[in-house]
Amino acid sequence: MDSLSTLQSMGLHLPSPAYLFGAIVFGLVGMVAFRLGRRREQPVTWGLGVALMAYPYVVSNTLVMYLIGAALCAGLYLYRG
């Protein structure tokens, strides 16, 4: 039995390469923001970093993931504290 077709018949689909790339990039940006926010004692930067690392686990649509990631990165840029 083909395991990929079995998973697809159960409603599970593998993410696209664009989704994986975005999740990795936003996760890395979030990790840097988290570390800087913790080091500089800036709770907004720290929180945005946590949000950037965590939200790809909740969002399954690639376009929505990129829009949310861009908005969170814009928040980091505008806050820069």
C-alpha positions in Angstrom: 0.0 0.0 0.0 1.3 3.5 -0.9 1.6 5.5 2.3 1.4 8.9 0.5 -2.0 8.0 -1.1 -3.2 6.5 2.2 -2.4 9.8 4.0 -4.1 11.8 1.3 -7.2 9.6 1.5 -7.3 10.4 5.2 -7.3 14.2 4.4 -3.6 14.8 5.3 -1.5 16.7 2.7 2.2 17.5 2.7 3.0 21.2 2.7 4.3 22.9 -0.4 8.0 23.9 -0.7 6.9 27.6 -0.5 5.2 26.9 2.8 8.3 25.1 4.2 10.6 27.9 3.0 8.4 30.5 4.6 8.1 28.6 7.9 11.8 28.2 8.1 12.6 31.9 7.3 10.0 33.3 9.6 11.0 30.9 12.3 14.7 32.0 12.0 13.6 35.7 12.1 11.5 34.9 15.2 14.4 33.2 16.9 16.7 36.2 16.3 14.0 38.6 17.5 13.3 36.4 20.6 17.0 36.3 21.6 17.5 40.1 21.0 14.3 40.9 22.9 15.4 38.8 25.8 18.9 40.2 25.8 17.8 43.8 25.6 14.8 43.3 28.0 12.3 44.4 25.4 9.0 42.4 25.9 7.4 43.6 22.6 10.4 42.3 20.6 10.4 39.1 22.6 6.7 38.6 22.1 6.9 39.2 18.4 9.7 36.7 18.1 7.7 34.1 19.9 4.7 34.8 17.6 6.9 34.5 14.5 8.2 31.1 15.7 4.8 29.7 16.7 2.2 30.9 14.1 3.3 28.6 11.2 2.1 25.7 13.3 -1.4 27.1 13.4 -1.8 28.5 9.8 -2.0 26.0 7.0 -2.6 28.3 4.0 0.6 29.5 2.4 -0.6 33.0 1.4 -2.1 33.6 4.9 1.2 32.5 6.4 3.2 35.0 4.3 0.8 37.8 5.1 0.9 37.2 8.8 4.7 36.8 8.7 5.1 40.1 6.8 2.8 41.9 9.3 4.8 40.5 12.3 8.1 41.4 10.6 6.7 44.9 9.9 5.9 45.2 13.6 9.5 44.3 14.5 10.8 46.9 12.0 8.4 49.6 13.3 9.1 48.9 17.0 12.9 48.5 16.8 13.0 49.9 20.4 
